[in-house]
Amino acid sequence: MKKIILLLSCIFVMTSMSAQTSFQGLTLEKALEQAKVENKYVFIDCYTSWCGPCKMMAEKILPLKEVGEYMNGKFVCVKFDMEKGEGRAIQQKYRVSAYPTFLILDTDGSLLHTVVGGTATGEEFLEKVKIVFDDNSAGKLAAEYDRGNRNMDFLLKYIKALVKSCDLEKAQKIAQDVVVALDDVEKCSEPYWFIYANRDLSPVGSGNMVYLLKHMEQFRKGVGRKEVDSVVADLFAVQLEDILRGRNKIATLADVEAAEKMLDSYKLIGQDYLYEYIALIKAVKTENTDETLRLCKGIFPKLSDQKIAYLYFSPLTMLQYKWNNKQKKELVALTKQLIDQVEMSQLKHSLKNFADTGIPHLGAK
């Protein structure tokens, strides 16, 4: 009986191990050869020793049964540290610049698809991987582009595929080729709107973004006011949030007031939160703790966990030594309210630490 139980235990362990993503200790050359024999693609996990999300994917997502079964059936899987050995050459050849990055290669070593960043679930990860088998994937469209296809519908499809595969440099280049071939009416129409709406294709300060801001009324007519106003609001939000979180340390009160006047001129619909951001920045810059506290009570309970995580702490710590005891008690109460509200466990922990040890040190010297 003991032997049977031991045998069953071994079978269970072996089955569990085979269900997870199987990374093979092969060189890239050998992996490509094996993939050719097995009629598969090569999947490369590009990681570094210091990358937290890389460890999370390796420990939580890639070992999942549903992930392993799919990956092992479709790919020869290998992994390389991008700062060691063969990983350095792979990093340079495929221009890996963020971690984790997952590369999918054809058997000749050509890049078919790229997945950048971790995912919260195995389902989300597989959705991103499966794009490589789509007839409209960047890898499959690349051959048609290289053969000289410059049909406008094809180019738009190819740009979208490149964005999905995170080949942003090539996507930007082709998008710019498209834009320069359009007249003003075409630029402001629905088929081309995604180029202006996507910050990877039209970054802040780019010619495309300047054009959008100068031709907002035409875009509103061609695309729809709600869509255009939402994109322009996001541009303001990024700049204002950089000030709130302390990333932009050189913006002055005059800069903020100028941004407010510009915001007034665009008459955006449903974007009142931007004025709340501006009011909070003004309160912090003028060291008005009463107003800062009032605005924080109104703003932060309405925000997502992600927004709270990177916006809540900085405005309060910027006014260190300015808070009185009564205000600190109210800050503790607000922080505890947020603890009860948020779902992210790490954020709950950070808020609790802030309430217990951070806020008490915000008072006068």
Phi, psi and omega in degrees: 000316180299322180295322180295315179298317179297319180296316179297322179297317180296318179297319180298316180296316181295321179295318180297318181293321182289338182285334181278165181301126185262108177267128184259143182278063183247154167289164179298321180300315180292323179296320178294320178296315180295320179297324179294318179295319185270001181058051180232173168263169175257131178249125181243124172271110180263113185227172170227162183291336185262000187275111179298310178300330176297315179296320180299315179296320181292328185265329189249325189257307184296331177283353182299142184303312183293329178289312181300316181299319180289312185296317182293333180279338186249338191224153160268115189259130176224161178222146181219137170285122186289355180249008183222148170049226182296338179302326180298316181293321179295318180300318181287317184296317184258009173054051178283125184229356179223154185226142356284150170237138179242121181257141173240120186245147169283171186291347175268004179090358179287144182281124179260323187198150178229135172243122182249130176094162179278171177230156182280335183223161175294324179299316179296319180297313182295325177301319181288324180290319186295344178304330184297336181268000177285137178298339179259021177289156182300320181298320182282330178282337183300320181297320179293321178296317181295334177281356174106009179291117178235023174300136188298317179298320178296316181298319179296319178296319181293319178301314180298321179293321178296321177297317179298324181271004176067022173270073190287328180298314179290322179298317179297318182297313182290323177299321179291324175299322179292313185299317183292343180270358185260151170271176186298322180295316180295317181303324185268018183254164187304315185302332185253001184300323184300332179295317181282331183280339184267118184290340175288327179273330181227077183296163176303130180090353181285164178300322179297319182290321176299319180297317179301314183293329180280340185236037184300319182296321178294319178294320178300321179289322185277331187245322185125136186297317184301313182296315182293315181298324180296318180293316180295322177298321178298325178297314177296318183300317180301314182293317181290322179293326176298325177288315182297322183272000175086008178284326175259101184264356186257351180295131180261171176300322178297322177298318181294319179294325177294320177296323179295318178296320178296317178300318177303319186292335183275342177050054181289141181267133174070028183236039183296337181300335179294323177290329175293319175302313182298316179298320179293318178299316179299317181297319179292315183292333177265006178057038178267092185291325178299314181291322177300315180297315180300315182291321178299320179297328181274329187274306195290327176297345180267351187269160176288165178304316182298316180295317179300318184301321184251001179244337191288316192284319188299312181301327181285319180284339175297336180256030178304140181074006179256346186274139174268174186297321179297317180294322180296322177297320179291326176294320177298316180297318178296318181296320178294325175298318179291325177302315179292334186275318189284159180251334181292122184296320180294324178292320176303316181296316180296319179294320179296316177299321180295318179293321185280319188237335183280308183298320178303337181265007180273351186284181181299150180296000000 
